[in-house]
Amino acid sequence: MTGSYGADETSVELATGLREFFNEHCGLDRVRAAWSDGSLDLALWGEVAALGFTGALASEEVGGLGVQPEDLVLAIEEIGYSGASLPLVDTAAVVVPIIERYGSAEQRASFLPGLISGERIAASTVMFGGDRAMFAAEADVLLLERDDCLHLLDRRQFSTVEVHSPDPASRLARVSVESSVLSDATRLAAGATDDARGRAVWAASALLNGVSRRMLEMTVDHAKTREQFGRAIGSFQAVKHLIADAWVAMESSRPCAWYAAHACSQGLADAAAAASVAKASASDAARVVGDSALQVHGGIGFTWEHPLHFWMKRGKLLEHAYGSRGFHLRSLGAAMRDDQQGSDAVFPGL
């Protein structure tokens, strides 16, 4: 794992601890089991919550660890790398810090203790009227965007219907909420929506980068051991080029997620643009790495017996979660048009 982009001691310790935990408790058999039965591994969820990760971004005053968003990026990568099917990103990176910052005293008292302890699970759908969320069926708490306002709901106030997904272990579901449920009592304070979107986007980017890193590692290992014409295929120039291009795409994407988290943490003016850059870069990297991985593995990469497809399918889901590559590139184009004089000639029709 490289971490030259602002990875301080706290960041490295969090990532190392989570990586060691998943190495011991979430091997391939457990990953495969989650995909086979399509249900949330509550035992694994409880074990991770016991580490304190669910409250990583909450302040110490409310029982959290009090770390900064940029310190969580490498740890979230480790979740993607591990293949664990857990609602950690929504709960830890989005819902808990948003409630603490924008919730009323009553909302904080009602929701935060259970979420930080791991007794309750959170899901979020915060992107411009979206109605789908991962792990929504298991969620006790939902962060919902409607009409550019953010609402905080408990399980009694929303219903879910499972929808098809390339990654059944991520439990994608459509969320339904009666309009009468949404009120001043459920609404969070002004500013919550943009903040939640930024957090969700950089966190999803970091998760996707971890998925890409695992796919690339599998590909390198395969290229070292698979032989053709009496030689390891990794010795062939064409294979070297595929893997090198994949590595460049992945390593170029990872610092973007870190900076997006930093910009979010510091409230920088370019936070929204940085999040879009991170997600577009992570989606590009996942596509390049996934395509290269499948080409190097050949037909075995399609099979249930080989683990590559778990990470490839999760990557395809995450490429479109919290805004696709195209969505974020359009957002960046619109931002540049608004910021630069005469940009109508450069970005016609935006």
C-alpha positions, -999 to +999 in steps of 0.1 A: +000+000+000+014+034-010+005+064+011+028+093+002-001+117-002-007+131+033-009+097+050+001+106+086+005+083+115-033+082+123-042+074+088-016+046+085-026+031+119-063+030+110-056+014+076-031-011+090-055-021+118-084-026+095-062-045+070-050-069+097-085-074+109-099-083+075-069-105+067-078-126+098-116-124+098-127-118+061-109-143+039-122-155+005-145-181+021-164-154+040-165-131+009-179-160-012-205-168+015-218-133+015-223-134-022-239-169-021-266-161+004-269-124-003-274-114+033-255-091+056-229-108+078-241-093+112-213-112+131-186-095+110-204-061+113-204-065+151-167-073+151-158-043+130-180-020+151-162-032+182-130-017+168-146+017+169-145+023+132-182+031+129-176+063+150-143+072+135-154+106+123-175+114+153-160+136+180-148+121+213-175+141+231-202+118+216-181+086+218-162+087+185-126+086+176-124+122+164-103+116+133-103+138+102-119+126+069-086+125+051-073+101+078-100+076+069-093+074+032-067+046+033-089+026+058-119+028+034-096+016+006-089-015+028-126-022+030-128-023-008-096-043-010-109-069+015-141-076-004-161-072+029-198-066+023-206-041+050-224-007+052-193+009+068-189+037+043-225+051+046-225+047+084-190+059+093-181+084+066-215+100+058-244+095+082-227+097+116-207+130+109-237+145+092-260+139+121-235+153+146-229+184+126-264+192+113-288+173+135-309+188+163-300+179+199-329+155+199-317+138+166-282+135+179-293+120+212-317+096+194-295+083+166-258+088+173-253+063+202-267+033+184-248+042+151-215+048+168-217+015+188-228-005+157-261-015+172-278+004+144-270+004+106-273+034+083-279+038+046-280+070+025-294+083-007-282+118-011-278+124-048-305+146-063-337+127-058-321+092-060-341+064-046-316+035-044-292+027-016-269-001-007-278-021+025-311-001+027-331-032+036-309-038+067-308-002+076-323+012+109-315+047+098-318+064+064-304+097+052-326+109+024-324+138+000-356+153-013-360+186-030-324+196-021-332+190+016-317+162+037-340+142+060-331+118+088-355+088+091-358+058+113-369+023+101-406+029+107-406+059+083-394+042+051-398+009+032-375-009+007-377-032-022-347-051-034-335-044-069-312-062-093-275-055-089-243-069-103-232-072-067-259-090-047-238-088-015-242-050-014-279-055-010-290-027-033-327-016-027-351+010-038-363+033-009-399+045-007-410+073+017-445+088+020-443+126+015-463+130+048-433+116+067-410+144+057-413+174+080-394+199+100-388+172+126-369+150+101-351+178+082-315+185+090-300+220+091-290+240+060-258+229+044-263+192+052-271+182+016-240+195-001-218+182+028-234+147+027-230+145-011-193+154-009-186+129+018-205+101+000-186+108-032-151+109-018-158+078+004-172+059-026-141+069-046-118+055-019-138+023-017-136+019-054-098+025-054-095-003-029-114-026-052-092-017-081-061-023-060-072-058-053-080-066-089-046-053-100-029-074-073-047-105-085-037-097-121+000-093-112+000-126-093-017-144-122+007-130-147+036-143-126+023-179-124+004-185-156+026-198-184+023-198-221+049-212-245+070-222-215+072-186-200+052-167-175+028-145-193+040-115-173+072-116-193+054-107-225+056-070-234+019-067-242+009-080-208+034-057-191+019-027-209-016-037-198-006-040-162+015-008-163-014+012-177-037-002-150-012+006-123-008+042-135-046+047-136-051+033-101-022+052-085-033+084-102-068+081-087-059+074-051-045+109-042-076+124-058-098+107-031-075+119-004-076+155-016-114+154-019-116+142+017-092+169+028-111+196+009-143+184+026-127+184+060-114+220+056-144+234+039-124+245+008-141+263-020-131+235-045-145+206-023-174+198-047-151+199-077-125+178-059-151+151-051-162+150-087-125+146-099-121+118-073-151+099-085-145+103-122-109+092-116-118+062-095-144+051-121-119+054-149-093+035-129-118+007-121-127+003-157-091+002-169-080-021-141-110-044-146-106-046-184-069-054-180-075-079-153-101-098-174-079-097-204-049-111-186-069-138-167-087-149-198-118-171-196-111-181-160-119-146-149-155-151-158-160-181-136-176-184-102-147-205-090-122-176-095-125-147-071-118-119-096-155-116-105-164-105-069-143-074-072-151-067-108-189-068-101-185-046-070-165-022-091-192-020-117-218-012-090-195+015-074-187+031-108-223+043-108-229+048-071-231+085-060-228+097-096-213+080-126-182+091-144-203+110-169-223+128-142-192+140-125-175+151-157-206+171-166-205+186-131-169+196-136-176+211-170-205+232-157-183+244-128-156+254-153-181+272-175-194+292-145-159+301-134-143+311-167-152+339-190-159+329-225-162+293-216-194+289-236-172+284-267-153+256-250-183+239-234-212+246-258-246+234-247-237+228-210 
